[in-house]
Amino acid sequence: MAQQAASGKSAHTFVGVKSVSQQKLVRALAAYLKKTGKLAVPEWADVVKLSAANELAPADSDWFFVRSASLLRHLYVRAPVGVGALTKVYGKVRRRGHQPNHSSRCYRGPLRKSLQGLESMGLVAKDEAGGRQLTSQGRRDLDRIAYQVYAEGHKKV
């Protein structure tokens, strides 16, 4: 390390998914998934509600890519995870008027379709014990995009 500093070369530090802002990473991942064109968006994506607690479909037209990117990040941090556990993660509070609020799980269909699309891309695989986890290619892609987000935030002016 001291020799590298003396020679003028900087040591490359590892930048992972946890090292960068979660929001910036998910947006960059969603842009990557959309740009590749390999993730098939279901036909019903523009009219589906994501939870019983929602009144309307998502306003963002790219919600499927954002949800898929968020799933990738979640699998990076905590894997293996099944669809049932993910319904809790992406659930929300159901407002019931004068009655007390209750938590509501999200629908399973959009999660399954997103995971199936990520499996077809080779980023996610089923685990033997149940659930799904990232493949080595998926982990490599997430680390690469995390480094790009980190480098973009630390550009020298």
Backbone as JSON, one array per atom type, in Angstrom:
{
  "sequence": "MAQQAASGKSAHTFVGVKSVSQQKLVRALAAYLKKTGKLAVPEWADVVKLSAANELAPADSDWFFVRSASLLRHLYVRAPVGVGALTKVYGKVRRRGHQPNHSSRCYRGPLRKSLQGLESMGLVAKDEAGGRQLTSQGRRDLDRIAYQVYAEGHKKV",
  "N": [[0.83, -1.18, 0.0], [1.91, 1.25, 0.83], [3.91, 1.42, -1.06], [2.46, 1.73, -3.38], [1.31, 4.23, -2.95], [3.6, 5.78, -2.9], [4.51, 5.49, -5.49], [2.65, 6.88, -6.91], [0.35, 5.72, -7.8], [-3.04, 5.02, -7.18], [-4.7, 3.0, -4.8], [-7.14, 0.63, -5.67], [-10.24, 0.7, -4.3], [-12.7, -1.49, -3.03], [-15.99, -1.22, -4.03], [-19.13, -1.82, -3.08], [-22.59, -2.87, -3.19], [-23.72, -1.95, -0.83], [-22.27, 0.29, -0.33], [-23.09, 2.53, -1.66], [-25.67, 4.99, -2.37], [-28.9, 3.8, -1.89], [-31.16, 4.55, -3.38], [-30.1, 5.82, -5.67], [-28.67, 3.68, -6.74], [-30.7, 1.8, -7.34], [-32.15, 3.21, -9.27], [-30.18, 3.43, -11.26], [-29.75, 0.73, -11.82], [-32.3, 0.06, -12.79], [-32.35, 1.59, -15.11], [-30.32, 0.29, -16.49], [-31.46, -2.29, -16.81], [-33.63, -1.64, -18.42], [-32.34, -0.62, -20.66], [-30.95, -2.83, -21.68], [-32.96, -4.43, -22.69], [-33.68, -7.07, -22.36], [-35.35, -7.86, -20.36], [-38.53, -8.88, -20.12], [-41.49, -7.12, -20.17], [-44.63, -7.6, -18.71], [-47.85, -7.75, -20.39], [-49.96, -6.7, -18.94], [-48.89, -4.78, -17.33], [-49.38, -2.04, -17.29], [-51.85, -1.62, -16.14], [-52.17, -2.93, -13.74], [-52.68, -3.24, -10.21], [-50.5, -3.01, -7.41], [-50.92, -3.82, -4.86], [-53.47, -4.65, -2.46], [-53.92, -2.52, -0.9], [-53.49, -0.33, -2.45], [-54.96, 2.24, -4.49], [-54.78, 2.83, -7.19], [-53.08, 1.95, -10.27], [-49.45, 1.94, -10.63], [-47.98, 5.19, -11.11], [-45.64, 5.7, -12.44], [-44.28, 4.84, -15.5], [-42.19, 3.11, -15.85], [-42.21, 1.3, -13.75], [-41.96, -1.45, -13.5], [-39.32, -2.08, -14.16], [-38.01, -0.69, -12.15], [-38.96, -2.03, -9.87], [-37.9, -4.57, -10.37], [-35.18, -3.99, -10.28], [-34.99, -3.22, -7.63], [-35.61, -5.64, -6.43], [-33.35, -7.12, -7.21], [-31.36, -5.76, -5.74], [-32.27, -6.31, -3.15], [-32.0, -9.09, -3.07], [-29.24, -9.24, -3.24], [-28.44, -8.21, -0.79], [-29.83, -9.77, 1.08], [-30.21, -12.96, 0.88], [-31.07, -16.46, 0.49], [-34.33, -15.59, -0.74], [-37.82, -15.98, -0.69], [-40.89, -15.71, -2.61], [-43.07, -15.28, -0.93], [-41.95, -14.06, 1.35], [-41.07, -11.75, 0.16], [-43.47, -10.49, -0.4], [-44.12, -9.4, 2.04], [-42.07, -7.57, 2.36], [-42.48, -5.7, 0.31], [-45.0, -4.88, 0.9], [-47.54, -2.66, 2.26], [-49.04, -0.08, 4.33], [-52.42, -0.44, 4.99], [-54.94, 1.76, 4.7], [-57.89, 2.26, 6.43], [-60.03, 4.01, 6.7], [-61.98, 5.15, 9.35], [-61.35, 3.07, 10.97], [-58.64, 1.28, 12.61], [-55.38, 1.27, 11.06], [-53.97, -1.36, 9.06], [-51.39, -3.69, 8.23], [-50.67, -4.58, 4.87], [-50.08, -7.07, 2.53], [-48.21, -7.15, -0.55], [-49.22, -7.93, -3.95], [-48.6, -11.16, -5.36], [-48.16, -11.87, -8.04], [-46.92, -9.8, -9.78], [-44.38, -9.81, -8.55], [-43.51, -12.45, -8.96], [-43.43, -12.56, -11.81], [-41.47, -10.67, -12.31], [-39.23, -11.84, -11.05], [-39.06, -14.17, -12.58], [-38.41, -13.09, -15.06], [-35.9, -12.01, -14.46], [-34.59, -14.36, -13.92], [-34.56, -15.51, -16.47], [-32.76, -13.81, -17.67], [-30.47, -14.6, -16.47], [-29.58, -13.59, -14.08], [-30.65, -14.25, -11.64], [-31.25, -17.17, -9.68], [-32.91, -20.22, -8.74], [-32.85, -21.42, -5.4], [-31.62, -24.34, -3.72], [-32.64, -24.86, -1.19], [-34.96, -23.48, -1.23], [-36.65, -20.55, -2.34], [-35.06, -17.72, -3.95], [-31.88, -16.69, -5.29], [-29.05, -14.56, -6.03], [-27.1, -15.02, -8.99], [-23.64, -15.61, -9.88], [-23.05, -13.96, -12.02], [-25.08, -12.04, -11.75], [-24.38, -10.87, -9.29], [-21.93, -9.8, -10.01], [-22.68, -7.93, -11.97], [-24.22, -6.16, -10.4], [-22.25, -5.2, -8.62], [-20.6, -3.9, -10.46], [-22.29, -1.86, -11.46], [-22.78, -0.53, -9.09], [-20.23, 0.48, -8.58], [-20.04, 2.26, -10.73], [-22.04, 4.11, -10.03], [-20.92, 5.05, -7.69], [-18.52, 6.2, -8.68], [-19.57, 8.18, -10.3], [-20.64, 9.9, -8.43], [-18.36, 10.79, -7.19], [-16.76, 12.31, -8.89], [-13.98, 14.18, -9.96], [-13.78, 17.66, -10.02]],
  "CA": [[0.0, 0.0, 0.0], [2.79, 2.4, 0.89], [4.62, 1.48, -2.32], [1.54, 2.27, -4.38], [1.18, 5.66, -2.69], [4.86, 6.41, -3.26], [4.66, 5.46, -6.95], [1.65, 7.75, -7.5], [-0.85, 4.95, -8.16], [-3.99, 4.9, -6.07], [-5.2, 1.64, -4.6], [-8.55, 0.5, -6.01], [-11.04, 0.23, -3.18], [-13.89, -2.21, -3.45], [-17.25, -0.52, -3.81], [-20.22, -2.77, -3.23], [-23.96, -2.36, -3.22], [-24.01, -1.25, 0.42], [-21.42, 1.49, -0.23], [-23.67, 3.66, -2.39], [-27.06, 5.31, -2.04], [-29.84, 2.77, -2.37], [-32.04, 5.12, -4.4], [-29.33, 6.02, -6.9], [-28.33, 2.37, -7.28], [-31.89, 1.19, -7.92], [-32.45, 3.93, -10.51], [-29.17, 3.06, -12.26], [-30.05, -0.66, -12.2], [-33.51, 0.07, -13.61], [-31.96, 2.1, -16.43], [-29.56, -0.78, -17.13], [-32.39, -3.34, -17.21], [-34.44, -1.14, -19.53], [-31.48, -0.44, -21.82], [-30.59, -4.11, -22.26], [-34.1, -4.92, -23.46], [-33.85, -8.5, -22.17], [-36.38, -8.09, -19.36], [-39.84, -8.76, -20.77], [-42.52, -6.5, -19.34], [-45.93, -8.21, -19.01], [-48.83, -6.89, -21.08], [-50.86, -6.09, -17.97], [-48.1, -3.93, -16.43], [-49.86, -0.66, -17.22], [-53.16, -1.52, -15.49], [-52.22, -3.75, -12.53], [-52.38, -2.67, -8.9], [-49.44, -3.8, -6.79], [-51.35, -4.25, -3.54], [-54.87, -4.36, -2.17], [-53.94, -1.23, -0.22], [-53.4, 0.72, -3.46], [-56.18, 2.58, -5.2], [-54.52, 2.9, -8.61], [-51.83, 1.36, -10.78], [-48.33, 2.88, -10.45], [-47.96, 6.32, -12.04], [-44.41, 5.61, -13.21], [-44.41, 3.84, -16.56], [-41.06, 2.18, -15.74], [-42.25, 0.72, -12.41], [-41.55, -2.85, -13.54], [-37.86, -2.09, -14.13], [-37.6, -0.23, -10.82], [-39.24, -3.12, -8.93], [-36.93, -5.62, -10.65], [-33.9, -3.52, -9.76], [-35.09, -3.28, -6.18], [-35.52, -7.07, -6.1], [-31.94, -7.51, -7.33], [-30.64, -5.22, -4.59], [-32.7, -7.04, -1.96], [-31.37, -10.41, -3.12], [-27.81, -9.05, -2.97], [-28.26, -7.95, 0.64], [-30.44, -10.81, 1.92], [-30.65, -14.09, 0.04], [-32.18, -16.6, -0.45], [-35.62, -15.04, -0.34], [-38.94, -16.48, -1.48], [-41.91, -14.74, -3.02], [-43.9, -14.97, 0.23], [-41.25, -13.08, 2.18], [-41.02, -10.48, -0.57], [-44.75, -9.81, -0.29], [-44.06, -8.61, 3.26], [-41.12, -6.48, 2.17], [-43.06, -4.7, -0.58], [-46.33, -4.53, 1.38], [-47.67, -1.31, 2.77], [-50.11, 0.1, 5.32], [-53.75, -0.3, 4.39], [-55.75, 2.73, 5.43], [-59.27, 1.74, 6.43], [-60.97, 5.04, 7.15], [-61.98, 5.39, 10.8], [-60.8, 1.9, 11.64], [-57.18, 1.33, 12.68], [-54.64, 0.79, 9.9], [-53.4, -2.7, 9.11], [-50.41, -3.92, 7.17], [-51.22, -5.34, 3.76], [-49.02, -7.6, 1.67], [-48.39, -6.83, -1.97], [-49.62, -9.07, -4.76], [-47.5, -12.06, -5.69], [-47.99, -11.99, -9.48], [-45.84, -8.96, -10.31], [-43.09, -10.26, -8.02], [-43.13, -13.69, -9.66], [-43.08, -12.24, -13.18], [-40.18, -9.98, -12.28], [-38.19, -12.82, -10.74], [-38.93, -15.06, -13.74], [-37.68, -12.34, -16.08], [-34.51, -11.92, -14.03], [-34.03, -15.71, -14.11], [-34.29, -15.71, -17.89], [-31.57, -13.03, -17.98], [-29.32, -15.24, -15.85], [-29.12, -12.84, -12.9], [-31.24, -14.87, -10.45], [-31.47, -18.62, -9.81], [-33.6, -20.83, -7.61], [-31.99, -22.03, -4.4], [-32.05, -25.7, -3.39], [-33.39, -24.83, 0.05], [-36.17, -22.7, -1.43], [-36.41, -19.14, -2.59], [-34.17, -17.38, -5.06], [-30.68, -15.95, -4.93], [-28.32, -14.03, -7.17], [-26.03, -15.82, -9.58], [-22.37, -14.88, -9.86], [-23.16, -12.89, -13.01], [-25.91, -11.0, -11.16], [-23.58, -10.19, -8.28], [-20.89, -9.05, -10.73], [-23.34, -6.77, -12.59], [-24.58, -5.21, -9.36], [-21.03, -4.56, -8.15], [-20.14, -3.0, -11.52], [-23.16, -0.68, -11.5], [-22.55, 0.2, -7.84], [-19.0, 1.24, -8.75], [-20.34, 3.37, -11.64], [-22.77, 5.1, -9.25], [-19.94, 5.64, -6.77], [-17.61, 7.04, -9.45], [-20.32, 9.35, -10.76], [-20.79, 10.81, -7.28], [-17.05, 11.24, -6.72], [-15.97, 12.87, -9.98], [-13.19, 15.38, -9.61], [-14.19, 18.8, -10.83]],
  "C": [[0.87, 1.24, 0.0], [3.57, 2.55, -0.42], [3.73, 2.06, -3.41], [1.39, 3.78, -4.2], [2.44, 6.4, -3.11], [5.02, 6.48, -4.78], [3.62, 6.34, -7.64], [0.39, 7.02, -7.93], [-1.77, 4.86, -6.95], [-4.49, 3.46, -6.0], [-6.69, 1.63, -4.91], [-9.3, -0.06, -4.81], [-12.29, -0.44, -3.71], [-15.12, -1.4, -3.08], [-18.36, -1.51, -4.1], [-21.57, -2.07, -3.2], [-24.27, -1.56, -1.96], [-23.23, 0.05, 0.56], [-22.05, 2.71, -0.88], [-25.12, 3.86, -1.95], [-27.99, 4.29, -2.68], [-30.72, 3.31, -3.49], [-31.32, 5.3, -5.73], [-28.99, 4.69, -7.55], [-29.54, 1.73, -7.97], [-32.27, 1.89, -9.22], [-31.46, 3.56, -11.62], [-29.4, 1.62, -12.74], [-31.28, -0.73, -13.11], [-33.19, 0.58, -15.01], [-31.18, 1.04, -17.2], [-30.49, -1.89, -17.63], [-33.24, -2.91, -18.4], [-33.6, -1.05, -20.81], [-31.13, -1.77, -22.48], [-31.72, -4.69, -23.1], [-34.37, -6.41, -23.29], [-34.95, -8.84, -21.17], [-37.74, -7.82, -20.0], [-40.86, -8.2, -19.78], [-43.86, -7.14, -19.7], [-46.89, -7.22, -19.66], [-49.7, -6.12, -20.1], [-50.15, -5.09, -17.06], [-48.65, -2.52, -16.3], [-51.18, -0.52, -16.47], [-53.21, -2.24, -14.14], [-51.96, -2.91, -11.27], [-51.32, -3.57, -8.26], [-49.82, -4.31, -5.41], [-52.84, -3.95, -3.38], [-55.01, -3.0, -1.48], [-53.84, -0.07, -1.21], [-54.77, 1.0, -4.07], [-55.99, 2.48, -6.7], [-53.26, 2.11, -8.98], [-50.7, 2.38, -10.58], [-48.34, 3.97, -11.52], [-46.72, 6.28, -12.93], [-44.54, 4.5, -14.26], [-43.3, 2.79, -16.51], [-41.05, 1.45, -14.39], [-41.75, -0.73, -12.42], [-40.03, -2.97, -13.48], [-37.34, -1.67, -12.75], [-37.83, -1.33, -9.79], [-38.24, -4.26, -9.13], [-35.55, -5.25, -10.11], [-33.88, -3.58, -8.24], [-35.01, -4.73, -5.69], [-34.07, -7.55, -6.17], [-31.14, -7.02, -6.13], [-30.99, -5.99, -3.32], [-32.07, -8.44, -1.92], [-29.87, -10.33, -2.87], [-27.58, -8.96, -1.47], [-28.73, -9.14, 1.47], [-30.99, -11.93, 1.05], [-30.41, -15.39, 0.78], [-33.49, -16.08, 0.14], [-36.69, -15.6, -1.27], [-39.94, -15.39, -1.78], [-42.77, -14.34, -1.82], [-43.25, -13.95, 1.14], [-41.19, -11.73, 1.48], [-42.35, -9.75, -0.54], [-44.82, -8.99, 0.99], [-43.18, -7.39, 3.07], [-41.76, -5.35, 1.36], [-44.5, -4.36, -0.22], [-46.36, -3.12, 1.92], [-48.82, -1.25, 3.77], [-51.42, 0.31, 4.57], [-54.58, 0.64, 5.27], [-57.21, 2.33, 5.3], [-60.27, 2.76, 6.96], [-60.86, 5.28, 8.65], [-61.42, 4.21, 11.58], [-59.27, 2.0, 11.7], [-56.54, 0.76, 11.4], [-54.13, -0.63, 10.14], [-52.35, -2.82, 8.02], [-51.04, -4.83, 6.12], [-50.06, -5.81, 2.9], [-49.27, -7.17, 0.23], [-48.8, -8.1, -2.71], [-48.41, -9.86, -5.21], [-47.18, -12.1, -7.19], [-46.89, -11.11, -10.06], [-44.46, -9.36, -9.8], [-42.6, -11.5, -8.75], [-42.68, -13.4, -11.08], [-41.73, -11.54, -13.25], [-39.04, -10.95, -12.01], [-37.98, -13.79, -11.9], [-38.17, -14.37, -14.87], [-36.2, -12.23, -15.74], [-33.83, -13.29, -14.13], [-33.69, -15.95, -15.57], [-33.07, -14.91, -18.35], [-30.31, -13.66, -17.4], [-28.8, -14.52, -14.63], [-29.58, -13.48, -11.6], [-31.42, -16.36, -10.72], [-32.21, -19.12, -8.58], [-32.6, -21.51, -6.7], [-32.51, -23.42, -4.07], [-32.92, -25.73, -2.15], [-34.71, -24.08, -0.08], [-35.83, -21.24, -1.62], [-35.5, -18.94, -3.79], [-32.98, -16.6, -4.53], [-29.99, -15.48, -6.2], [-27.31, -15.04, -7.7], [-24.74, -15.0, -9.52], [-22.39, -13.74, -10.89], [-24.0, -11.73, -12.46], [-25.16, -10.2, -10.12], [-22.52, -9.31, -8.93], [-21.5, -7.79, -11.36], [-23.71, -5.73, -11.55], [-23.35, -4.49, -8.81], [-20.52, -3.55, -9.18], [-20.98, -1.72, -11.55], [-23.0, 0.14, -10.22], [-21.27, 1.03, -7.95], [-19.23, 2.43, -9.68], [-21.08, 4.48, -10.91], [-21.82, 5.82, -8.3], [-19.02, 6.61, -7.51], [-18.31, 8.3, -9.95], [-20.49, 10.37, -9.64], [-19.48, 11.39, -6.8], [-16.16, 11.74, -7.86], [-15.21, 14.07, -9.49], [-13.54, 16.49, -10.58], [-13.0, 19.57, -11.32]]
}
